[in-house]
Amino acid sequence: MQRLSQIIALSCLLLAAMPALAQEASDAQQPAIDINSASAEQLETLPGIGSARAADIVADREANGDYSNAEDLMRINGIGEATVDGMRDRLSF
């Protein structure tokens, strides 16, 4: 009986972890976004980027030229280290 209880408890723990594992897999499958050519709509798919920031990225890119690295995004008001770190793995140049 004790063994059955352990198996049930372990099964419940594994089932509870499934949504978190599925989210990680989903994040890993999202394609990289080329910030030098992406539209505002594409940029909005990045974590921490809404419609206003996406428009700011496009405007800044048009005014100042292409981005050479993720840190260049911090020249936009409202985008800091935490935002850049959260989307770094989804960026391409």
Rosetta constraint file for C-alpha pairs under 8 A:
AtomPair CA 1 CA 5 HARMONIC 6.34 0.50
AtomPair CA 2 CA 6 HARMONIC 6.33 0.50
AtomPair CA 3 CA 7 HARMONIC 6.27 0.50
AtomPair CA 4 CA 8 HARMONIC 6.18 0.50
AtomPair CA 5 CA 9 HARMONIC 6.09 0.50
AtomPair CA 6 CA 10 HARMONIC 6.08 0.50
AtomPair CA 7 CA 11 HARMONIC 6.09 0.50
AtomPair CA 8 CA 12 HARMONIC 6.21 0.50
AtomPair CA 9 CA 13 HARMONIC 6.34 0.50
AtomPair CA 10 CA 14 HARMONIC 6.27 0.50
AtomPair CA 11 CA 15 HARMONIC 6.17 0.50
AtomPair CA 12 CA 16 HARMONIC 6.12 0.50
AtomPair CA 13 CA 17 HARMONIC 6.40 0.50
AtomPair CA 14 CA 18 HARMONIC 6.51 0.50
AtomPair CA 17 CA 21 HARMONIC 6.39 0.50
AtomPair CA 18 CA 22 HARMONIC 6.08 0.50
AtomPair CA 19 CA 23 HARMONIC 6.19 0.50
AtomPair CA 20 CA 24 HARMONIC 6.39 0.50
AtomPair CA 21 CA 25 HARMONIC 6.34 0.50
AtomPair CA 22 CA 26 HARMONIC 6.13 0.50
AtomPair CA 23 CA 27 HARMONIC 6.17 0.50
AtomPair CA 24 CA 28 HARMONIC 6.27 0.50
AtomPair CA 25 CA 29 HARMONIC 6.34 0.50
AtomPair CA 26 CA 30 HARMONIC 6.72 0.50
AtomPair CA 30 CA 90 HARMONIC 7.48 0.50
AtomPair CA 31 CA 90 HARMONIC 6.76 0.50
AtomPair CA 32 CA 89 HARMONIC 7.43 0.50
AtomPair CA 32 CA 90 HARMONIC 4.40 0.50
AtomPair CA 32 CA 91 HARMONIC 5.14 0.50
AtomPair CA 32 CA 92 HARMONIC 5.85 0.50
AtomPair CA 33 CA 38 HARMONIC 6.63 0.50
AtomPair CA 33 CA 42 HARMONIC 7.39 0.50
AtomPair CA 33 CA 43 HARMONIC 7.30 0.50
AtomPair CA 33 CA 90 HARMONIC 6.00 0.50
AtomPair CA 33 CA 91 HARMONIC 4.99 0.50
AtomPair CA 33 CA 92 HARMONIC 5.61 0.50
AtomPair CA 34 CA 38 HARMONIC 5.70 0.50
AtomPair CA 34 CA 91 HARMONIC 5.98 0.50
AtomPair CA 34 CA 92 HARMONIC 4.50 0.50
AtomPair CA 34 CA 93 HARMONIC 5.15 0.50
AtomPair CA 35 CA 43 HARMONIC 7.30 0.50
AtomPair CA 35 CA 67 HARMONIC 7.25 0.50
AtomPair CA 35 CA 91 HARMONIC 6.65 0.50
AtomPair CA 35 CA 92 HARMONIC 6.52 0.50
AtomPair CA 35 CA 93 HARMONIC 6.16 0.50
AtomPair CA 36 CA 61 HARMONIC 7.07 0.50
AtomPair CA 36 CA 66 HARMONIC 5.43 0.50
AtomPair CA 36 CA 67 HARMONIC 6.27 0.50
AtomPair CA 36 CA 93 HARMONIC 6.16 0.50
AtomPair CA 38 CA 42 HARMONIC 5.77 0.50
AtomPair CA 38 CA 43 HARMONIC 6.27 0.50
AtomPair CA 39 CA 43 HARMONIC 6.25 0.50
AtomPair CA 39 CA 58 HARMONIC 7.30 0.50
AtomPair CA 40 CA 44 HARMONIC 6.25 0.50
AtomPair CA 40 CA 51 HARMONIC 7.09 0.50
AtomPair CA 40 CA 54 HARMONIC 4.90 0.50
AtomPair CA 40 CA 55 HARMONIC 5.66 0.50
AtomPair CA 40 CA 57 HARMONIC 7.81 0.50
AtomPair CA 40 CA 58 HARMONIC 6.52 0.50
AtomPair CA 41 CA 45 HARMONIC 7.20 0.50
AtomPair CA 41 CA 51 HARMONIC 7.53 0.50
AtomPair CA 41 CA 54 HARMONIC 7.37 0.50
AtomPair CA 42 CA 46 HARMONIC 7.74 0.50
AtomPair CA 43 CA 49 HARMONIC 6.88 0.50
AtomPair CA 43 CA 54 HARMONIC 5.49 0.50
AtomPair CA 44 CA 49 HARMONIC 5.23 0.50
AtomPair CA 44 CA 50 HARMONIC 5.18 0.50
AtomPair CA 44 CA 51 HARMONIC 6.01 0.50
AtomPair CA 44 CA 54 HARMONIC 5.82 0.50
AtomPair CA 45 CA 49 HARMONIC 7.13 0.50
AtomPair CA 46 CA 87 HARMONIC 6.15 0.50
AtomPair CA 46 CA 90 HARMONIC 7.25 0.50
AtomPair CA 47 CA 83 HARMONIC 7.51 0.50
AtomPair CA 47 CA 86 HARMONIC 6.41 0.50
AtomPair CA 47 CA 87 HARMONIC 5.76 0.50
AtomPair CA 48 CA 83 HARMONIC 5.91 0.50
AtomPair CA 48 CA 86 HARMONIC 7.50 0.50
AtomPair CA 48 CA 87 HARMONIC 7.74 0.50
AtomPair CA 49 CA 53 HARMONIC 5.61 0.50
AtomPair CA 49 CA 54 HARMONIC 6.12 0.50
AtomPair CA 50 CA 54 HARMONIC 6.04 0.50
AtomPair CA 51 CA 55 HARMONIC 6.16 0.50
AtomPair CA 52 CA 56 HARMONIC 6.23 0.50
AtomPair CA 53 CA 57 HARMONIC 6.14 0.50
AtomPair CA 53 CA 78 HARMONIC 7.68 0.50
AtomPair CA 53 CA 79 HARMONIC 7.98 0.50
AtomPair CA 54 CA 58 HARMONIC 6.39 0.50
AtomPair CA 55 CA 59 HARMONIC 6.13 0.50
AtomPair CA 56 CA 60 HARMONIC 5.95 0.50
AtomPair CA 56 CA 76 HARMONIC 7.03 0.50
AtomPair CA 57 CA 61 HARMONIC 5.99 0.50
AtomPair CA 57 CA 73 HARMONIC 7.51 0.50
AtomPair CA 57 CA 76 HARMONIC 7.08 0.50
AtomPair CA 58 CA 62 HARMONIC 6.18 0.50
AtomPair CA 59 CA 63 HARMONIC 6.14 0.50
AtomPair CA 60 CA 64 HARMONIC 5.74 0.50
AtomPair CA 60 CA 65 HARMONIC 7.52 0.50
AtomPair CA 60 CA 76 HARMONIC 7.41 0.50
AtomPair CA 61 CA 65 HARMONIC 4.93 0.50
AtomPair CA 61 CA 66 HARMONIC 5.58 0.50
AtomPair CA 61 CA 67 HARMONIC 7.15 0.50
AtomPair CA 62 CA 66 HARMONIC 7.83 0.50
AtomPair CA 67 CA 72 HARMONIC 5.86 0.50
AtomPair CA 67 CA 73 HARMONIC 7.35 0.50
AtomPair CA 67 CA 93 HARMONIC 7.04 0.50
AtomPair CA 68 CA 72 HARMONIC 6.86 0.50
AtomPair CA 68 CA 93 HARMONIC 6.51 0.50
AtomPair CA 69 CA 73 HARMONIC 7.85 0.50
AtomPair CA 69 CA 93 HARMONIC 7.11 0.50
AtomPair CA 70 CA 74 HARMONIC 7.92 0.50
AtomPair CA 70 CA 84 HARMONIC 6.46 0.50
AtomPair CA 70 CA 88 HARMONIC 6.47 0.50
AtomPair CA 70 CA 91 HARMONIC 7.42 0.50
AtomPair CA 71 CA 75 HARMONIC 7.97 0.50
AtomPair CA 71 CA 81 HARMONIC 7.77 0.50
AtomPair CA 71 CA 84 HARMONIC 6.96 0.50
AtomPair CA 73 CA 79 HARMONIC 6.70 0.50
AtomPair CA 73 CA 84 HARMONIC 7.24 0.50
AtomPair CA 74 CA 78 HARMONIC 7.87 0.50
AtomPair CA 74 CA 79 HARMONIC 5.18 0.50
AtomPair CA 74 CA 80 HARMONIC 5.33 0.50
AtomPair CA 74 CA 81 HARMONIC 7.13 0.50
AtomPair CA 74 CA 84 HARMONIC 7.48 0.50
AtomPair CA 75 CA 79 HARMONIC 7.52 0.50
AtomPair CA 79 CA 83 HARMONIC 5.88 0.50
AtomPair CA 79 CA 84 HARMONIC 7.02 0.50
AtomPair CA 80 CA 84 HARMONIC 6.29 0.50
AtomPair CA 81 CA 85 HARMONIC 5.96 0.50
AtomPair CA 82 CA 86 HARMONIC 6.14 0.50
AtomPair CA 83 CA 87 HARMONIC 6.59 0.50
AtomPair CA 84 CA 88 HARMONIC 5.71 0.50
AtomPair CA 87 CA 91 HARMONIC 6.70 0.50
